[in-house]
Amino acid sequence: MVQNKPEWEVKVTDTNSCEFMNIKLSCTGFKSVTTIESSVLSKADNGCLLNNGHGLFYQGSFAFKYVWDTRYDFKIIDATIACS
């Protein structure tokens, strides 16, 4: 708990044999009482760019935490996929 609000963790995991880059998440109305570094999650057009657009490799993951009254239901709305 931070400022009497729960802390939530968001984890994006790649379970495919492809690399996912430029992952954009829905984030309309998203709020956090703690600061989230722009290199982790930054506003981009109609969503939020995850990890500065850097890729997630096979079985890789990326996580961040935020603090708010309720859980926010992030959805991937766009990404670049590269398979070898």
C-alpha distances in whole Angstrom, upper triangle without the diagonal:
4,7,6,5,5,6,9,12,16,19,22,25,29,31,34,37,36,34,32,32,31,28,28,25,25,22,24,21,18,15,13,11,11,15,16,20,23,24,21,21,24,26,29,31,30,27,25,26,24,25,28,30,30,31,29,32,33,30,28,24,22,18,16,12,11,8,9,10,12,13,16,19,21,24,27,29,32,32,35,36,39,40,43
4,5,5,6,7,11,13,16,20,23,26,30,32,35,38,37,35,32,32,30,28,27,24,24,21,22,20,17,14,10,8,8,12,14,17,21,22,20,20,22,24,27,30,29,26,23,25,23,24,26,29,29,30,29,32,34,31,29,25,22,18,15,12,10,7,9,10,13,14,16,20,21,25,27,29,31,32,35,36,39,41,43
4,5,8,10,13,16,19,23,26,29,33,35,38,41,40,37,35,34,32,30,29,26,25,22,23,20,17,14,11,8,10,13,16,19,22,24,22,22,23,24,28,30,29,27,25,27,25,26,28,31,32,33,32,35,37,34,32,28,25,22,18,15,12,9,9,10,13,16,18,21,23,26,29,31,33,34,37,39,41,43,46
4,7,10,13,16,19,23,26,29,33,35,38,41,40,38,36,35,34,31,30,26,26,23,23,20,18,15,13,10,12,16,18,22,24,26,24,23,25,26,30,32,30,28,26,28,27,28,30,32,33,34,33,36,37,35,32,29,26,22,19,16,13,9,9,9,12,14,17,21,22,26,29,31,34,35,38,39,42,44,47
4,7,10,13,16,19,23,26,29,32,35,38,37,35,32,32,30,27,26,23,22,19,20,17,15,12,10,9,10,14,16,19,22,24,21,20,22,23,27,29,27,24,23,25,23,25,27,29,30,31,30,33,34,31,29,26,23,19,16,13,10,6,6,5,8,11,13,17,19,22,25,27,30,31,34,36,39,40,43
4,6,10,13,16,20,23,26,28,31,34,34,32,30,30,29,26,24,21,21,18,20,17,15,13,10,10,11,15,15,19,21,23,20,19,22,23,26,28,27,24,22,24,22,23,26,27,28,29,27,30,31,28,26,23,20,17,14,10,9,6,6,6,8,9,12,15,17,20,23,26,28,29,32,33,36,38,40
4,7,10,13,17,20,23,25,29,31,31,29,26,26,26,23,22,19,19,17,19,17,14,12,9,10,9,12,12,16,19,20,16,16,19,21,24,26,25,22,19,21,19,20,23,24,25,25,24,27,28,25,23,19,17,13,10,7,6,4,7,9,9,9,11,14,15,19,21,24,26,26,29,31,33,35,37
4,7,10,13,16,20,22,25,28,27,26,23,23,23,20,19,16,16,15,17,16,12,12,10,11,11,13,12,16,18,18,15,15,18,19,22,24,23,19,17,18,16,17,21,22,22,23,21,24,25,22,20,16,14,10,8,5,5,6,8,9,9,7,9,11,12,15,18,20,23,23,26,27,30,31,34
4,6,10,13,16,19,22,25,24,22,20,20,20,17,17,15,16,15,18,17,14,13,12,14,12,14,12,15,16,16,13,13,16,19,21,24,22,18,16,17,14,15,18,19,19,19,17,20,21,18,16,13,10,7,6,4,7,9,11,13,12,9,10,11,11,14,16,19,21,21,24,24,27,28,31
4,7,10,13,16,19,22,21,19,17,17,17,14,14,11,13,12,16,16,13,13,12,15,14,15,12,14,15,15,11,11,14,16,18,21,19,16,13,14,11,12,16,16,17,16,14,17,18,16,14,10,8,5,5,6,8,11,13,15,13,10,9,9,8,11,12,15,17,17,20,21,23,25,27
4,6,10,12,15,18,18,16,14,15,16,13,14,12,14,15,18,19,16,17,16,19,17,17,14,16,17,15,12,12,16,18,19,22,21,17,15,14,11,12,15,15,15,14,12,14,15,12,10,7,6,4,7,9,11,15,16,19,16,13,12,12,10,11,12,15,16,16,18,18,20,22,24
4,7,10,12,15,14,13,10,12,13,10,11,10,13,14,18,20,17,19,18,21,20,19,16,17,17,15,12,12,15,17,18,20,19,16,14,12,9,11,14,13,13,11,9,11,12,10,9,5,5,6,9,12,14,18,19,21,19,15,14,12,10,10,9,13,13,12,15,14,17,18,21
4,6,9,12,12,11,10,12,14,11,14,13,16,18,22,23,21,22,22,25,23,23,19,20,20,18,15,16,19,21,21,23,22,19,17,15,12,13,16,15,13,11,8,9,9,7,6,4,7,9,12,15,18,21,22,25,22,18,17,15,13,13,12,15,15,13,15,14,15,16,18
4,6,8,8,8,7,11,13,11,14,15,18,20,24,26,23,25,25,28,26,25,22,22,22,19,17,17,20,22,22,24,23,20,18,16,13,14,16,14,13,10,6,7,6,5,5,6,9,12,15,18,21,24,26,28,25,22,20,18,16,14,12,15,14,12,13,11,12,12,15
4,7,8,10,10,14,17,15,18,18,21,23,26,28,26,28,28,31,29,29,25,26,25,23,20,21,24,26,25,27,26,23,22,20,17,18,20,18,16,13,10,9,6,5,7,9,12,15,18,21,24,27,28,30,27,24,22,20,18,16,15,18,17,15,15,13,13,13,15
4,5,8,9,13,16,15,18,19,22,24,28,30,28,30,30,34,32,31,27,27,27,24,22,23,25,26,25,27,26,23,22,20,18,19,21,18,16,13,10,8,6,7,9,11,15,17,21,24,27,30,31,33,30,26,25,22,20,18,15,18,16,14,13,10,11,9,11
4,7,10,13,17,16,20,21,24,27,30,33,31,33,33,36,34,33,29,29,28,25,23,24,26,28,27,28,28,25,24,22,20,20,21,18,16,13,10,8,5,8,10,13,16,20,23,26,29,33,34,36,33,30,28,25,23,21,18,20,18,15,14,10,9,7,8
4,6,10,13,13,17,19,22,25,28,31,29,31,31,34,33,31,27,27,25,23,21,22,24,25,23,25,25,23,22,19,17,17,18,15,14,10,9,7,6,9,10,13,15,19,22,25,28,31,33,35,32,29,27,24,21,19,16,17,15,12,10,7,6,4,7
4,6,10,11,14,16,20,22,26,29,26,29,29,32,30,28,24,23,22,19,18,19,20,22,21,22,23,20,19,16,14,14,15,12,10,6,6,5,6,9,9,11,13,16,19,23,25,29,31,33,31,27,25,23,20,18,15,16,14,10,8,6,5,6,9
4,7,7,10,13,16,19,22,25,23,25,26,29,27,25,22,21,19,17,15,16,17,19,17,19,19,16,15,12,11,11,12,9,8,5,5,7,9,11,10,10,11,15,17,21,23,26,28,30,28,24,22,20,16,14,11,13,10,6,6,5,7,9,12
4,5,9,12,16,18,21,24,22,24,25,28,26,24,20,18,16,14,13,14,14,16,14,16,17,15,13,10,9,9,9,6,6,4,6,9,12,14,12,12,12,15,17,20,22,26,27,30,28,25,22,20,17,15,12,12,9,6,5,6,8,11,14
4,6,10,13,15,18,21,19,22,22,26,24,21,18,17,14,12,12,11,11,12,10,13,14,11,10,7,7,8,7,4,6,7,9,12,15,17,15,14,13,15,16,20,21,24,26,28,26,23,20,19,15,14,10,11,8,5,6,9,11,14,17
4,7,10,12,16,18,17,19,20,23,22,20,17,16,14,13,11,10,11,12,11,13,12,10,8,6,6,8,9,6,8,8,9,12,15,15,13,12,11,13,14,17,18,22,23,25,23,20,17,15,12,10,7,8,6,4,7,9,12,15,18
4,7,9,12,15,14,17,18,22,21,19,16,16,13,13,12,9,9,9,8,9,9,6,5,5,6,10,10,8,11,12,13,16,18,19,17,15,13,14,14,17,17,20,21,23,21,18,15,14,10,8,6,6,5,6,9,12,15,19,22
4,6,9,12,11,14,15,19,19,18,14,15,14,14,12,9,10,9,9,11,9,6,5,6,7,11,12,11,14,14,14,18,19,19,17,15,13,13,13,15,15,18,18,20,18,15,11,10,6,5,4,5,7,9,13,15,18,21,24
4,6,9,9,12,15,19,19,18,16,17,15,17,14,11,11,10,10,10,8,5,6,9,10,14,15,14,17,18,18,21,23,22,21,18,16,16,15,16,15,17,17,18,16,14,10,8,6,5,6,6,9,12,16,18,21,24,28
4,6,5,9,11,15,16,15,13,15,14,15,13,10,10,8,10,11,8,5,6,9,11,14,15,16,18,19,20,23,25,24,22,19,17,15,14,14,13,14,14,16,14,12,8,9,7,8,10,10,12,15,18,21,24,27,30
4,6,9,12,16,17,17,15,17,16,18,17,13,12,10,11,11,8,7,9,13,14,18,18,19,22,23,23,27,29,28,26,23,20,19,17,17,15,16,14,16,14,13,10,10,9,11,13,12,15,18,21,24,27,30,34
4,6,10,13,15,15,15,17,17,19,17,14,14,12,14,14,11,10,11,15,16,20,20,21,24,25,25,29,31,30,28,24,22,20,17,16,14,14,12,13,12,12,9,11,11,13,15,15,18,21,24,27,30,33,37
4,7,11,12,12,11,14,14,17,14,11,12,11,13,15,12,10,10,13,14,17,18,19,22,23,23,26,28,27,25,21,18,16,14,13,10,11,9,11,10,9,7,9,9,12,14,15,17,20,23,25,29,31,35
4,7,9,10,10,13,14,17,14,12,12,12,16,17,15,13,12,15,15,18,19,21,23,25,25,28,30,29,26,22,19,17,14,12,8,8,7,9,10,10,8,12,12,15,17,18,21,23,26,28,31,34,37
4,5,7,8,12,13,16,13,12,13,14,17,19,18,16,14,16,16,17,19,21,23,24,24,28,30,28,25,22,18,15,12,9,6,5,5,9,10,10,10,13,13,17,19,20,23,24,27,29,32,34,37
4,7,9,13,15,17,16,14,16,17,20,23,22,19,17,19,19,20,21,24,25,27,27,30,32,31,28,24,21,17,14,11,7,6,6,9,12,13,13,17,17,21,23,24,26,27,30,33,35,38,41
4,6,10,12,15,13,13,14,16,20,22,22,19,17,18,17,17,19,22,23,25,25,28,30,28,25,22,18,15,11,9,6,6,9,12,14,14,14,18,17,21,22,24,26,26,29,31,33,36,38
4,6,9,11,10,10,11,13,17,20,20,18,15,16,15,15,16,19,20,23,23,26,29,28,24,21,17,15,11,10,8,9,11,15,17,16,16,18,17,20,21,23,24,24,27,29,31,34,37
4,6,8,7,7,9,11,15,18,18,15,12,12,11,11,13,15,17,19,19,23,25,24,21,18,14,12,8,8,7,10,12,16,17,15,14,17,15,18,18,20,21,21,23,25,28,30,33
4,5,5,7,8,11,14,18,19,16,12,12,11,10,10,14,15,17,18,22,25,24,20,17,14,12,10,11,11,14,16,20,20,19,18,19,17,19,19,21,21,20,22,25,26,29,31
4,5,5,5,8,11,14,16,13,10,9,9,8,8,11,13,16,18,21,24,24,21,18,14,14,12,13,13,16,18,22,22,20,18,19,17,18,18,19,18,18,20,22,24,28,30
4,6,7,10,12,16,17,15,11,9,8,6,5,9,10,13,15,18,21,21,18,15,12,12,11,13,14,18,20,24,23,21,19,20,17,19,17,19,18,17,18,20,22,25,27
4,7,10,12,16,17,13,10,8,6,4,6,9,10,12,13,17,20,19,15,13,9,9,7,10,11,15,17,21,20,18,16,17,14,16,15,17,16,16,17,19,21,24,26
4,7,9,13,13,10,6,6,5,6,7,9,11,14,14,18,21,21,17,14,11,10,9,11,11,14,16,19,18,16,14,15,12,13,13,14,14,14,17,19,21,24,27
4,6,10,11,8,5,5,7,8,7,10,13,15,17,20,23,23,20,18,14,14,12,14,13,16,18,21,20,19,16,17,14,15,14,14,14,15,17,20,22,26,28
4,7,8,6,4,6,9,11,10,12,15,17,19,23,26,26,23,20,17,17,15,16,15,18,18,21,20,19,16,16,13,14,14,13,13,15,17,21,23,27,30
4,6,5,5,6,10,12,10,10,14,16,19,22,25,26,23,21,18,19,17,19,18,21,21,24,23,21,18,18,15,14,13,12,11,13,15,18,21,25,28
4,6,8,9,13,15,14,13,17,19,21,24,27,28,26,24,21,22,21,22,21,23,23,26,24,23,19,19,16,15,14,11,11,13,16,19,22,26,29
4,7,10,13,16,15,15,19,20,21,25,27,27,25,23,21,21,20,21,20,22,21,23,22,20,16,16,13,12,12,9,10,13,16,19,23,26,29
4,7,10,13,13,12,16,17,18,22,24,24,22,20,17,17,16,18,17,19,19,21,19,17,14,13,10,10,9,8,9,11,15,18,21,24,28
4,6,10,10,10,13,15,16,20,22,22,20,17,14,14,13,15,14,17,17,20,19,16,13,13,10,10,9,9,10,11,14,17,20,24,27
4,7,6,6,9,11,13,17,19,20,17,15,12,13,13,15,16,19,20,23,21,19,16,15,12,12,10,10,9,9,12,15,17,21,24
4,6,6,8,9,10,14,17,17,14,11,9,10,10,13,14,17,19,22,21,18,15,15,11,11,10,11,11,10,12,14,17,20,22
4,5,6,8,9,13,16,16,13,11,8,9,10,13,15,18,21,24,23,20,18,18,14,15,13,15,14,12,13,15,17,20,22
4,6,9,11,15,18,19,16,14,11,13,13,16,17,21,23,26,25,23,20,20,17,17,15,16,14,12,13,16,17,20,22
4,6,9,12,16,17,14,13,11,14,15,18,19,23,25,28,26,23,21,20,16,16,13,13,11,9,9,12,13,17,19
4,7,10,13,15,12,11,10,13,15,18,20,24,26,29,28,25,23,22,18,18,15,16,14,11,10,12,12,15,17
4,6,10,12,9,10,9,13,15,19,21,25,27,30,28,25,23,21,18,17,14,15,13,10,9,9,10,12,14
4,7,8,5,6,7,11,14,18,21,24,26,29,27,23,22,20,17,16,13,16,14,11,11,10,10,12,14
4,6,5,8,10,14,17,21,24,27,30,32,30,26,25,23,20,19,16,18,16,13,12,10,10,10,11
4,5,9,12,15,19,22,25,29,31,33,31,27,26,24,21,20,17,20,18,15,14,11,11,10,11
4,7,10,13,17,20,23,27,29,31,28,25,24,22,20,19,17,20,19,16,16,14,14,13,15
4,7,10,14,17,21,24,26,29,27,23,22,21,18,18,16,19,18,15,15,14,14,14,16
4,7,10,14,17,20,23,25,23,20,19,18,15,15,14,17,17,15,16,15,16,17,19
4,7,11,14,17,20,23,21,18,17,16,14,14,13,16,16,14,16,16,17,19,21
4,7,10,14,16,19,18,15,14,14,12,14,14,17,18,17,19,19,21,23,25
4,7,11,13,17,16,13,13,14,12,15,15,18,19,18,21,22,24,26,28
4,7,10,13,13,11,11,13,12,16,17,20,21,21,24,25,27,29,32
4,7,10,10,9,10,12,12,16,17,20,22,22,25,27,29,31,34
4,7,9,9,10,14,14,18,20,22,25,26,29,30,33,35,38
4,6,7,9,12,14,17,20,22,25,26,30,31,34,36,39
4,7,9,13,15,19,22,24,27,28,32,34,37,39,42
4,6,9,12,16,19,21,24,26,30,31,34,36,39
4,6,9,13,16,18,21,23,26,27,31,32,35
4,6,9,13,15,18,20,23,25,28,30,33
4,6,10,12,15,17,21,22,26,27,31
4,7,9,12,14,18,19,22,24,28
4,6,9,11,15,16,20,22,25
4,6,8,11,13,16,18,22
4,7,11,13,17,19,23
4,7,10,13,16,20
4,6,10,13,16
4,7,10,13
4,7,10
4,7
4
